[in-house]
Amino acid sequence: MKDILEWIRDEKQAEVLQRKMELPVEAMHHALAKKPRRDVRSLSGALRASRTGIIAEFKRKSPSKGWIAPDALVSDIVPKYEQNGASACSVLGDKHFFGGSMEDVRRARQTTSRVPILYKEFIVDEYQVYEARMIGADAILLIAALLSKEDCRTWAKLANSLGLEVLLEIHNLEELDCLHEHVQVLGVNNRNLRTFETGLSEAEKRAKVIQNRLAGMERPPVLISESGLKDAQTIRQLRQMGYEGFLIGEYFMRQVSPADELRELIHTLENGEAR
């Protein structure tokens, strides 16, 4: 029986095949060659420069919990994330499992002036890396559990050549083998991608091993924590472990005003209050 990750991969491969038929790779390359250069917004740079490191995510749905905010609009929420202190914004591109679209990423880029836009997608083909560049993303997500070490390296190198940074996501220590010099941000997912359950119980132990690995790199990536985050106390604990960024989506999106909740969380973090 397939687990959730295998199901997602099969669905995504079929989607990408269909898009390749509509716009072949050669046509994609031609379109990119004609696309004007744009300002690069560095995800890693924004996180290093930030006092809080919050990556605020826009998503309408999750595979495990269903619809979160089915009527949410990027043009309403993402600019307000920027205005209320987000270091970066993550936007889901997957429609079937997350209720997102590539148009959401385009709109996020068009309606923000400063924050980097992370294209949150299940990338299973290098074609999607070119798509990310076309729609205005600043960084892409590569999930180690979905890819071989060779694909992680090859597609990250391609992304860098297109002016995109790479967030490599791992959810166990074995996947550290996929880390290499073309990764600018390393994300540790607290969610088991095969069951979609979340937990922070192993965070400290994993952080020590990861920090030792990063110490041996000439240009170590920014370390971030993903999934299951919602309070200042947890973020402070993770920061003490060496995490510099914190990706938060579902918690914000369940609020009446996601951006107001972001502002309150940042205020709490900056003022040392309990929350």
C-alpha positions in Angstrom: 0.0 0.0 0.0 1.4 3.4 -0.9 2.3 5.9 1.8 1.4 9.6 1.3 4.7 10.6 -0.1 4.6 7.9 -2.8 1.1 8.9 -3.7 2.1 12.6 -4.0 5.2 11.7 -6.2 3.1 9.6 -8.6 0.4 12.4 -8.9 3.1 15.0 -9.4 5.0 13.1 -12.1 1.7 12.8 -14.1 1.1 16.5 -13.7 4.5 17.4 -15.0 4.2 15.1 -17.9 1.0 16.8 -19.0 2.6 20.3 -18.7 5.6 19.1 -20.8 3.2 18.1 -23.5 1.6 21.6 -23.4 4.9 23.5 -23.3 7.9 21.3 -24.3 11.3 21.7 -22.7 12.7 23.4 -25.8 9.9 26.0 -25.8 10.5 26.5 -22.0 14.2 27.2 -22.6 13.3 29.7 -25.4 10.8 31.5 -23.2 13.3 31.8 -20.4 16.0 33.2 -22.8 13.6 36.0 -23.7 12.6 36.7 -20.1 14.2 39.9 -18.7 16.6 39.7 -15.8 15.0 40.5 -12.4 16.2 41.5 -9.0 17.3 38.5 -6.9 15.9 38.3 -3.4 18.2 36.0 -1.4 16.3 33.7 1.0 19.5 32.9 2.9 20.5 36.5 3.1 17.1 37.6 4.4 17.1 35.0 7.1 20.6 35.9 8.3 19.7 39.6 8.4 16.4 39.0 10.3 16.0 39.2 14.0 13.2 36.5 14.0 13.7 34.5 10.9 10.0 33.9 10.3 9.1 32.4 6.9 5.3 33.0 6.7 3.6 30.5 4.5 0.5 30.8 2.3 -1.5 27.6 1.9 -5.2 26.8 1.7 -5.1 23.0 2.3 -2.9 20.2 3.7 -2.9 16.5 2.8 -3.5 15.4 6.4 -6.0 18.0 7.6 -7.9 19.0 4.4 -9.0 22.6 3.7 -7.6 25.2 6.1 -8.5 28.5 4.3 -10.2 27.5 1.0 -11.1 31.1 0.0 -7.8 32.7 0.9 -6.2 35.0 -1.7 -2.5 35.6 -2.1 -3.1 39.3 -2.9 -4.8 39.7 0.5 -2.4 37.8 2.7 1.1 37.7 1.3 1.7 41.5 1.0 0.4 41.8 4.6 2.9 39.2 5.6 5.6 41.4 4.2 4.2 44.5 5.8 4.0 42.8 9.2 7.6 41.6 9.4 8.0 38.3 7.6 11.6 37.6 6.6 10.4 35.6 3.6 7.1 34.1 2.2 6.5 30.5 1.2 3.8 29.9 -1.4 2.4 26.5 -2.2 2.3 25.6 -5.9 0.6 22.2 -5.6 -3.2 22.2 -6.4 -4.3 18.7 -5.6 -2.9 18.4 -2.1 -2.4 22.0 -1.0 -4.9 24.0 -3.0 -2.2 26.1 -4.5 -1.1 27.1 -8.0 1.8 28.5 -10.0 -0.3 31.6 -10.4 -0.3 32.1 -6.7 3.5 32.3 -6.8 3.3 34.8 -9.7 0.9 36.9 -7.7 3.0 36.8 -4.6 6.0 38.1 -6.6 3.9 40.9 -8.2 2.4 42.1 -4.9 5.6 42.2 -2.7 8.6 44.5 -3.0 11.2 43.0 -0.7 10.7 39.6 0.7 12.0 36.5 -1.1 9.4 34.1 -2.4 9.9 30.4 -1.8 8.2 28.2 -4.3 6.9 25.3 -2.1 6.3 22.4 -4.5 7.0 18.7 -4.8 9.8 18.9 -7.4 10.2 15.5 -9.1 11.5 16.7 -12.5 14.1 19.3 -13.5 11.4 20.9 -15.7 9.9 22.3 -12.5 13.1 24.1 -11.8 12.7 26.0 -15.0 9.0 26.7 -14.2 10.1 28.2 -10.9 12.3 30.7 -12.7 9.5 31.5 -15.1 6.9 32.3 -12.4 9.2 34.6 -10.4 10.3 32.5 -7.5 13.5 33.4 -5.6 14.0 29.9 -4.1 12.8 26.4 -4.6 12.3 23.5 -2.3 14.0 20.1 -2.9 12.8 17.3 -0.6 15.5 14.7 0.1 12.9 12.0 0.7 11.6 12.4 -2.8 14.9 12.5 -4.7 18.2 10.7 -5.2 21.4 12.3 -4.1 22.3 12.9 -7.7 19.1 14.6 -8.5 19.4 16.8 -5.4 22.8 18.0 -6.5 22.0 18.3 -10.3 18.8 20.2 -9.8 20.2 22.5 -7.1 23.1 23.4 -9.3 20.7 24.1 -12.1 18.6 26.3 -9.8 21.7 28.3 -8.8 22.6 28.8 -12.4 19.1 30.3 -13.0 19.5 32.7 -10.1 17.4 30.6 -7.6 18.5 29.6 -4.1 17.7 26.1 -2.8 16.0 25.0 0.4 16.9 21.3 0.9 14.4 19.7 3.2 15.3 16.6 5.3 13.3 14.8 8.0 15.9 12.4 9.3 19.7 12.4 9.8 20.3 9.9 7.0 19.1 12.5 4.5 22.0 14.7 5.4 23.9 12.8 2.7 22.0 14.9 0.2 23.5 18.1 1.5 26.1 19.8 -0.8 27.5 23.2 -1.7 24.6 24.2 -3.9 22.2 24.4 -1.0 21.7 27.8 0.6 19.1 26.8 3.2 18.7 23.5 5.1 15.3 22.7 6.4 14.6 20.1 9.1 10.9 19.0 8.8 9.3 18.1 12.1 6.6 16.3 10.1 7.0 12.6 9.0 6.4 12.9 5.3 5.1 9.4 5.1 2.5 9.7 7.8 2.3 13.5 8.0 2.4 13.4 11.8 4.4 16.1 13.5 6.7 16.1 16.6 9.6 18.0 18.0 10.9 15.4 20.4 14.1 14.6 18.4 14.9 18.3 17.5 17.7 18.8 20.0 19.5 15.6 19.2 19.3 16.1 15.5 20.4 19.7 15.8 23.7 18.7 17.4 24.5 16.2 14.6 23.5 18.7 12.0 25.6 21.5 13.5 28.7 19.3 13.5 28.1 18.6 9.8 27.6 22.2 8.9 30.8 23.2 10.8 32.8 21.3 8.3 31.4 23.1 5.3 33.1 26.1 3.7 29.8 27.9 3.1 27.2 26.3 5.4 23.6 26.8 4.7 21.1 28.6 6.9 19.4 26.1 9.2 15.6 26.3 9.5 12.9 24.4 11.3 9.6 23.5 9.5 6.2 22.2 10.6 4.3 22.2 13.8 5.5 25.6 15.0 3.2 28.1 16.6 4.6 29.7 19.7 7.5 32.0 20.7 8.8 29.6 23.4 9.3 26.8 20.9 11.1 29.1 18.5 13.4 30.4 21.3 14.3 26.8 22.2 15.0 26.0 18.5 17.1 29.1 18.1 19.3 28.0 21.1 19.8 24.8 19.2 21.2 26.7 16.2 18.1 27.2 14.0 18.0 30.6 12.3 14.7 30.3 10.4 11.2 29.1 11.2 8.6 28.2 8.5 5.1 28.6 9.8 2.0 28.1 7.7 -1.0 26.3 9.0 -1.0 28.1 12.3 -1.1 31.5 10.6 -3.6 30.4 8.0 -6.1 29.2 10.5 -6.4 32.6 12.1 -9.0 35.3 11.0 -6.0 37.5 10.1 -2.8 35.6 9.4 -0.7 38.7 9.2 -2.0 40.1 12.5 -1.0 36.8 14.1 2.4 37.0 12.5 2.9 40.5 13.9 1.9 39.4 17.4 4.3 36.5 17.3 7.2 38.7 16.1 6.3 41.2 18.8 6.5 38.5 21.4 9.8 37.2 20.1 11.4 40.6 20.0 10.2 41.7 23.5 10.9 38.5 25.3 7.4 37.9 26.5 5.9 34.5 27.3 3.4 33.2 24.8 
